[in-house]
C-alpha cells in the first residue's frame, strides 16, 4: 500500500471495522487525498471516527454508514481509486452475527475494479471458519480466478482446503496500460 498511494490519491476502505486500515490509508493520502470508508455498523463508524479525530486526520476521510456494495452510489464516477482494502467477516469485538456476505462483497469488488486506476491495488483479507465465512471465501477465490489476467495480476489461493480455516489474503492489481506512443518513446530513449 505504501508503494501505491501518493499524496492526493483516493483510497477506499470497504469495511472500516475499528478504523485501523482507515487511519493507515488517511496517513498515506496526505492532506490533498481522500479516503472513502464504508461499514454497516454504527459502532464501526463511531470507532473509526474517534480514531481519525485523535490522529487529526478526520478531514481526509468520508465515512458512510452503509454497505460496501453501495460504493457506486458514493464514488465520483470519473475519479479513479488507487487502493482499496476489504477485511471480511465480522467486526472484532462486535456482534458476530453481523457479517459480510458473498453477494455484497462480490458486487463491491466488481464495482471497485471498474474504478481502479492503472497500477491500483485491491487487498481482500478473507476469514473462513465462522458461519458464512467459508461460502464467502469460496466466492472471493472464484471471483479472483475469473478475472482477465491480461488486465489484472492476481495473488490468490488456487483452491481452498475445507479443513483449513485460517485467514488468507487475496491481492488484485490492475496492470499499467502502455499506450503505443509511450512505449515507442521509452524504446527510443533506451538506445
C-alpha positions as CSV (number, residue, x, y, z in Angstrom):
1,X,0.0,0.0,0.0
2,X,2.8,2.4,0.8
3,X,4.3,2.0,-2.7
4,X,0.9,2.6,-4.4
5,X,-0.6,5.6,-2.6
6,X,0.7,9.1,-3.0
7,X,-0.5,12.4,-1.5
8,X,-3.6,13.5,-3.4
9,X,-4.7,9.9,-4.3
10,X,-8.1,8.3,-3.5
11,X,-8.3,5.2,-1.3
12,X,-11.2,3.0,-0.3
13,X,-11.8,1.1,3.0
14,X,-14.7,-1.1,2.1
15,X,-15.1,-2.4,5.7
16,X,-13.8,0.2,8.2
17,X,-14.3,-2.0,11.3
18,X,-12.4,-0.4,14.2
19,X,-10.6,2.1,11.9
20,X,-7.1,0.7,11.8
21,X,-6.9,0.4,8.0
22,X,-8.8,3.7,7.5
23,X,-6.2,5.5,9.7
24,X,-3.3,3.9,7.8
25,X,-4.8,5.0,4.4
26,X,-5.6,8.5,5.6
27,X,-1.9,9.0,6.6
28,X,-0.8,7.9,3.1
29,X,-3.1,10.0,1.0
30,X,-1.9,13.2,2.6
31,X,-3.8,16.5,3.1
32,X,-4.9,16.6,-0.5
33,X,-6.0,13.0,-0.8
34,X,-9.3,11.3,0.2
35,X,-10.3,8.1,1.8
36,X,-13.8,6.8,1.5
37,X,-14.9,4.3,4.1
38,X,-18.0,2.1,4.5
39,X,-19.5,0.0,7.3
40,X,-23.0,-1.2,8.1
41,X,-22.5,-0.9,11.9
42,X,-22.7,2.4,13.7
43,X,-20.2,1.1,16.3
44,X,-17.6,0.7,13.5
45,X,-18.3,4.2,12.1
46,X,-18.1,5.7,15.6
47,X,-14.9,3.9,16.5
48,X,-13.3,4.9,13.2
49,X,-14.3,8.5,13.5
50,X,-12.8,8.7,17.1
51,X,-9.6,7.1,15.9
52,X,-9.3,9.6,13.0
53,X,-10.1,12.6,15.2
54,X,-7.5,11.5,17.8
55,X,-4.9,11.4,15.0
56,X,-6.1,14.7,13.5
57,X,-6.9,13.0,10.1
58,X,-10.7,13.1,10.1
59,X,-10.9,15.8,7.4
60,X,-9.3,13.4,4.9
61,X,-12.0,10.7,5.3
62,X,-15.6,10.4,4.3
63,X,-17.3,7.7,6.3
64,X,-20.5,6.1,5.1
65,X,-22.9,4.1,7.3
66,X,-23.9,1.8,4.5
67,X,-22.9,-1.5,2.8
68,X,-19.8,-1.6,0.7
69,X,-21.9,-2.9,-2.2
70,X,-23.4,0.7,-2.5
71,X,-20.0,2.2,-3.2
72,X,-21.0,3.1,-6.8
73,X,-23.7,5.4,-5.4
74,X,-21.0,7.3,-3.4
75,X,-17.9,7.4,-5.5
76,X,-17.4,10.2,-8.0
77,X,-18.0,8.5,-11.4
78,X,-14.7,9.5,-13.2
79,X,-12.5,9.6,-10.1
80,X,-10.1,6.6,-10.0
81,X,-9.4,4.7,-6.8
82,X,-5.7,3.9,-6.3
83,X,-6.0,1.4,-3.4
84,X,-9.0,-0.5,-1.9
85,X,-8.9,-2.6,1.2
86,X,-11.5,-5.2,2.3
87,X,-11.4,-7.0,5.7
88,X,-14.2,-9.5,5.5
89,X,-16.1,-11.3,8.3
90,X,-17.4,-9.6,11.4
91,X,-16.4,-6.6,13.5
92,X,-13.7,-7.6,16.0
93,X,-15.3,-7.2,19.5
94,X,-18.7,-6.7,17.9
95,X,-21.8,-8.8,17.0
96,X,-20.5,-11.9,15.3
97,X,-23.9,-12.4,13.6
98,X,-23.4,-9.3,11.5
99,X,-21.1,-10.4,8.8
100,X,-20.0,-9.6,5.3
101,X,-21.8,-11.7,2.7
102,X,-20.7,-13.2,-0.6
103,X,-23.2,-11.3,-2.8
104,X,-22.4,-7.9,-1.4
105,X,-18.7,-8.5,-1.4
106,X,-18.5,-9.7,-5.0
107,X,-20.7,-6.8,-6.1
108,X,-18.4,-4.3,-4.3
109,X,-15.3,-5.9,-5.8
110,X,-16.8,-5.7,-9.3
111,X,-17.6,-2.0,-8.8
112,X,-14.2,-1.1,-7.4
113,X,-12.3,-2.9,-10.2
114,X,-14.2,-0.8,-12.7
115,X,-12.9,2.3,-10.9
116,X,-9.3,1.1,-10.1
117,X,-6.5,3.2,-11.5
118,X,-3.8,1.7,-13.6
119,X,-1.3,0.1,-11.2
120,X,-4.0,0.3,-8.5
121,X,-4.3,-2.4,-5.8
122,X,-7.1,-4.2,-4.0
123,X,-6.5,-6.3,-1.0
124,X,-9.1,-8.7,0.5
125,X,-8.4,-10.3,3.8
126,X,-10.7,-13.4,3.9
127,X,-11.8,-15.1,7.2
128,X,-13.2,-18.6,6.6
129,X,-14.2,-20.6,9.7
130,X,-17.1,-18.6,11.0
131,X,-20.7,-19.1,10.0
132,X,-20.9,-17.8,6.4
133,X,-17.1,-17.3,6.2
134,X,-16.4,-20.4,4.2
135,X,-19.0,-19.6,1.5
136,X,-17.6,-16.0,1.2
137,X,-14.1,-17.4,1.0
138,X,-15.1,-19.7,-1.9
139,X,-16.9,-16.8,-3.7
140,X,-13.9,-14.5,-3.4
141,X,-11.5,-17.1,-4.7
142,X,-13.8,-18.0,-7.6
143,X,-14.2,-14.3,-8.4
144,X,-10.5,-13.6,-8.4
145,X,-9.9,-16.7,-10.5
146,X,-12.4,-15.5,-13.1
147,X,-10.6,-12.1,-13.7
148,X,-8.9,-11.3,-17.0
149,X,-5.2,-12.0,-16.5
150,X,-4.4,-9.5,-19.3
151,X,-5.8,-6.7,-17.2
152,X,-5.2,-7.9,-13.6
153,X,-2.4,-9.6,-11.7
154,X,-3.9,-11.8,-9.0
155,X,-2.4,-13.4,-6.0
156,X,-4.9,-15.8,-4.6
157,X,-5.0,-19.5,-3.4
158,X,-5.8,-21.8,-6.3
159,X,-8.1,-23.9,-4.1
160,X,-9.4,-23.9,-0.6
161,X,-8.8,-26.7,1.8
162,X,-12.2,-27.1,3.7
163,X,-10.3,-28.2,6.8
164,X,-8.1,-25.0,6.8
165,X,-9.9,-22.1,8.4
166,X,-7.0,-19.7,8.6
167,X,-7.4,-16.2,7.2
168,X,-5.8,-15.5,3.9
169,X,-5.1,-12.6,1.6
170,X,-6.2,-12.0,-2.0
171,X,-4.4,-9.3,-3.9
172,X,-5.6,-7.9,-7.2
173,X,-3.6,-5.4,-9.2
174,X,-4.7,-3.5,-12.3
175,X,-1.9,-3.7,-14.7
176,X,-0.4,-0.5,-16.0
177,X,-1.6,0.2,-19.5
178,X,1.1,1.2,-22.0
179,X,0.0,3.4,-24.9
180,X,1.8,2.8,-28.2
181,X,3.2,6.4,-28.1
182,X,4.6,5.9,-24.6
183,X,6.1,2.5,-25.5
184,X,7.7,4.0,-28.6
185,X,9.1,6.9,-26.6
186,X,10.5,4.6,-23.9
187,X,12.2,2.3,-26.6
188,X,13.7,5.4,-28.3
189,X,15.2,6.7,-25.0
190,X,16.6,3.3,-24.1
191,X,19.1,3.3,-27.0
